[in-house]
């Protein structure tokens, strides 16, 4: 199963057998598993399969398209994937069925999650409901990294208040405003007020606690993270489209290595050459004596140094002059 050709042959075999073994009292529609990825077959000749043809890469999004084209008053989707739950919530207002259930859990502990009830209780407008795909992508999904120490429950509280910062994610090209708003949302997750960049948030949090795991990623890494979140959100937002208009993955935080796409984590070296050893002096006030470790090493004070009078004012540099 590690070989793509084996997977494709198995999918093609299963798809053909599903059609050959289709029961007479049920309508079976099969798509995505044939040699032609757009091909769709139905055991009921009256089903219009042209509307179900699509170039979707994942079944998660293709099932939304199938939900859109059904006329049943209620439908049940069998899946144990959080991504599917998010997609059903985001696109529920486009699905003609009044009731939609997600069949999850195990055979011994079956669960039926009422999507329609969740949507009713959330009481979001359509725009806010669709933006939960952006929330899911930027806070961690199957294809995007999550922010260490920030679970979905904590992030959801921030989203409830600042959801507008993510409304542009996944729509059209990733412009500067959308990227900056997404970065600001990440700053909000780390509960750092009055900052608009993760680099500044990282500096403030470093002064409070120098534990690396508690700090947000640097701006360079966040840029690629936002690009990947934008791409994934674009895929999810267009799940109801047969042929979604998507940017090239290589321009959205991914790169090709052989025949595989791998995430680009950063473009800068992890630690600059001049900062291989991060020094924090023991100064208690400005213009401390020559014992200052920063001064001895001919380095500017870090944000944690008390002899630094302001964000951009290093007293040791003045003293050396």
C-alpha positions in Angstrom: 0.0 0.0 0.0 3.0 2.3 0.1 3.0 2.4 -3.7 0.6 4.8 -5.4 0.1 2.4 -8.3 -1.1 -0.3 -6.0 -3.5 2.1 -4.3 -4.9 3.2 -7.6 -5.4 -0.4 -8.8 -7.1 -1.4 -5.6 -9.4 1.7 -5.7 -10.3 0.8 -9.3 -11.0 -2.8 -8.5 -13.2 -1.9 -5.5 -15.1 0.7 -7.5 -15.8 -1.7 -10.3 -16.9 -4.5 -7.9 -19.2 -2.1 -6.0 -21.1 -1.4 -9.3 -21.2 -5.1 -10.2 -22.5 -6.2 -6.8 -24.9 -3.3 -6.4 -28.2 -4.4 -4.7 -31.4 -3.9 -6.7 -33.2 -2.1 -4.0 -30.5 0.5 -3.5 -28.9 3.2 -5.7 -25.1 3.0 -5.6 -23.1 5.9 -6.9 -19.3 5.4 -7.2 -16.8 8.0 -8.1 -13.1 8.9 -7.7 -11.8 5.3 -7.9 -11.6 4.7 -11.6 -8.8 5.2 -14.0 -10.5 8.4 -15.0 -10.7 10.3 -11.7 -13.7 12.3 -13.0 -15.7 9.3 -14.0 -18.9 8.6 -12.0 -21.2 5.6 -12.3 -24.6 4.9 -10.8 -26.6 1.7 -10.5 -29.7 3.8 -11.2 -29.7 5.1 -14.8 -32.0 7.9 -13.8 -29.3 9.6 -11.7 -27.6 12.5 -13.4 -24.0 11.7 -12.9 -22.7 14.7 -14.9 -23.2 17.0 -11.9 -21.1 14.6 -9.8 -18.0 14.6 -12.0 -15.2 16.4 -10.2 -11.4 16.7 -9.9 -11.3 16.6 -6.1 -8.2 15.0 -4.7 -9.9 13.9 -1.4 -13.1 12.0 -0.7 -13.7 14.5 2.2 -14.6 17.2 -0.2 -16.2 15.1 -2.9 -18.8 13.9 -0.5 -20.0 17.5 0.0 -20.6 17.7 -3.7 -22.7 14.5 -3.6 -24.6 15.9 -0.6 -25.4 19.0 -2.7 -27.0 16.9 -5.5 -29.3 14.8 -3.4 -33.1 15.3 -2.9 -33.6 13.3 0.3 -35.1 15.0 3.4 -32.3 13.6 5.6 -29.0 12.0 4.9 -26.3 10.2 6.9 -22.6 10.5 6.2 -20.4 7.7 7.6 -17.0 9.1 8.6 -14.8 9.3 11.6 -12.9 12.4 10.5 -12.9 15.9 12.1 -12.3 17.4 8.7 -15.6 16.0 7.5 -17.4 17.4 10.5 -16.1 20.8 9.8 -17.0 20.6 6.1 -20.6 19.5 6.8 -21.0 22.4 9.2 -19.5 25.0 6.8 -21.6 23.8 3.8 -24.8 22.8 5.6 -26.7 25.9 4.4 -26.0 24.8 0.8 -27.2 21.2 1.2 -30.9 20.7 0.3 -31.6 18.2 3.0 -33.2 19.4 6.2 -31.3 17.0 8.4 -27.8 15.8 8.1 -26.2 13.2 10.4 -22.6 12.3 10.8 -22.2 8.6 11.6 -19.1 8.2 13.7 -17.7 6.1 16.5 -17.0 2.4 16.4 -19.2 -0.6 15.7 -19.4 -1.2 19.5 -20.0 2.4 20.3 -21.9 4.0 17.3 -22.5 7.8 17.4 -24.8 9.9 15.2 -23.9 13.6 15.3 -26.7 15.9 14.2 -25.1 18.5 12.0 -28.4 20.4 11.7 -28.7 20.7 15.5 -25.2 22.0 15.9 -25.7 24.6 13.2 -28.9 25.7 14.9 -27.3 26.1 18.3 -24.3 27.9 16.9 -26.6 30.4 15.2 -23.8 31.7 12.9 -24.5 33.6 9.7 -23.4 31.9 6.5 -20.2 33.9 6.2 -19.1 33.1 9.8 -20.1 29.4 9.4 -18.0 29.1 6.3 -15.0 30.6 8.0 -14.8 27.8 10.5 -12.8 26.0 7.7 -10.2 28.7 8.0 -10.2 28.3 11.8 -9.7 24.6 11.5 -6.9 24.9 9.0 -4.9 27.6 10.8 -5.2 25.9 14.2 -4.2 22.4 12.9 -5.7 19.7 10.7 -4.5 16.7 8.7 -2.5 18.8 6.4 -1.6 21.8 8.5 0.4 22.0 11.8 -1.1 22.9 15.1 0.3 25.5 17.4 1.9 23.8 20.4 0.0 24.2 23.6 -3.2 25.5 21.9 -5.9 23.0 21.6 -9.1 23.5 19.6 -11.2 24.3 22.7 -8.9 27.2 23.7 -8.6 28.4 20.1 -12.4 28.3 19.6 -12.9 30.9 22.4 -10.5 33.2 20.5 -12.3 32.5 17.2 -15.7 33.4 18.7 -14.4 36.9 19.4 -12.0 37.5 16.5 -13.5 35.3 13.6 -13.5 38.3 11.2 -9.7 38.1 11.1 -10.0 34.8 9.2 -12.8 35.6 6.8 -10.4 36.3 3.9 -8.5 33.1 4.3 -9.0 30.7 1.5 -10.7 33.2 -0.8 -8.9 34.3 -4.0 -5.2 35.1 -3.8 -3.5 35.4 -0.4 -3.0 39.2 -0.2 -1.1 41.2 2.4 -4.2 42.1 4.4 -5.4 38.5 4.7 -2.0 37.3 5.7 -1.6 40.1 8.3 -5.0 39.4 9.8 -4.2 35.7 10.1 -0.9 36.6 11.8 -2.9 38.9 14.2 -5.2 36.0 14.9 -2.3 33.9 16.0 -1.1 36.7 18.3 -4.5 36.6 19.8 -4.2 32.9 20.5 -1.1 33.6 22.5 -3.0 36.3 24.5 -0.5 39.1 23.7 -2.3 42.4 23.5 -1.4 45.4 21.4 0.9 43.5 19.0 0.4 42.7 15.3 3.3 40.4 14.6 4.4 37.1 16.0 8.0 38.3 16.3 6.9 41.0 18.7 4.7 38.5 20.6 7.6 36.1 20.8 9.8 38.8 22.3 7.3 39.8 24.9 6.6 36.2 25.9 10.3 35.4 26.1 10.7 38.1 28.7 8.0 36.5 30.8 9.2 32.9 30.2 12.2 31.7 28.3 10.7 28.2 27.8 10.9 27.8 24.0 7.8 25.6 23.8 5.6 28.4 25.1 6.7 30.8 22.4 4.9 31.3 19.1 6.7 30.4 15.9 8.8 33.2 14.3 7.4 35.3 11.5 9.3 33.4 8.8 7.7 30.1 9.9 4.3 31.7 10.4 4.3 33.0 6.8 4.5 29.5 5.4 2.0 28.2 7.9 -0.5 30.8 6.8 0.1 30.0 3.2 -0.7 26.3 3.8 -3.7 27.2 5.8 -4.9 29.5 3.0 -4.5 26.7 0.4 -6.3 24.1 2.6 -9.1 26.5 3.3 -9.5 27.2 -0.4 -9.9 23.5 -1.0 -12.6 23.3 1.7 -14.4 26.4 0.8 -14.8 25.1 -2.8 -15.9 21.6 -1.8 -19.3 22.2 -3.4 -17.6 23.0 -6.8 -17.0 20.4 -9.4 -13.8 22.0 -10.6 -12.3 24.2 -7.8 -9.9 27.0 -8.7 -6.9 26.5 -6.6 -3.4 28.0 -6.5 -0.3 25.9 -7.1 0.7 24.1 -3.9 4.4 25.1 -4.5 3.4 28.7 -4.1 1.5 28.0 -0.9 4.1 26.8 1.6 4.9 23.4 -0.1 7.8 22.2 -2.2 8.4 19.1 -4.3 10.8 16.5 -3.1 10.9 13.8 -5.8 7.3 12.9 -6.4 6.0 14.1 -3.0 4.9 17.5 -1.7 6.5 18.4 1.7 5.9 21.5 3.8 8.4 24.3 3.8 8.9 25.1 7.5 11.1 28.1 7.2 13.5 29.9 4.8 15.8 31.4 7.4 18.4 29.5 9.4 17.0 28.3 12.8 19.5 30.5 14.7 21.5 33.4 13.2 25.3 33.0 13.4 25.7 35.9 15.8 23.1 34.4 18.2 24.3 30.8 18.6 24.5 31.5 22.3 21.7 33.6 23.5 23.0 35.9 26.3 20.9 37.6 28.9 22.8 39.8 31.2 22.3 40.2 35.0 22.1 43.9 34.9 19.5 45.4 37.3 19.5 48.9 35.9 20.8 51.0 33.0 24.5 51.6 32.6 25.6 48.7 34.7 29.4 48.2 35.0 31.6 46.4 32.7 30.5 43.1 34.2 27.5 43.2 31.8 27.7 40.0 29.7 26.2 41.6 26.7 28.8 44.4 26.8 31.7 41.9 27.2 30.5 39.9 24.2 29.9 43.1 22.1 26.3 42.2 21.5 23.1 44.2 21.8 21.0 43.5 24.8 18.1 41.1 24.4 14.5 41.9 25.3 15.1 40.2 28.7 17.9 42.5 29.7 17.0 45.1 32.4 19.7 47.6 31.2 17.6 48.0 28.1 15.5 51.1 28.5 13.0 50.6 25.7 12.2 48.2 22.9 14.7 49.8 20.5 17.2 51.4 23.0 20.2 49.3 24.1 22.1 51.2 26.7 25.2 49.1 26.2 25.5 50.3 22.6 25.4 53.9 23.9 28.0 53.1 26.6 30.3 51.6 24.0 30.0 54.7 21.9 
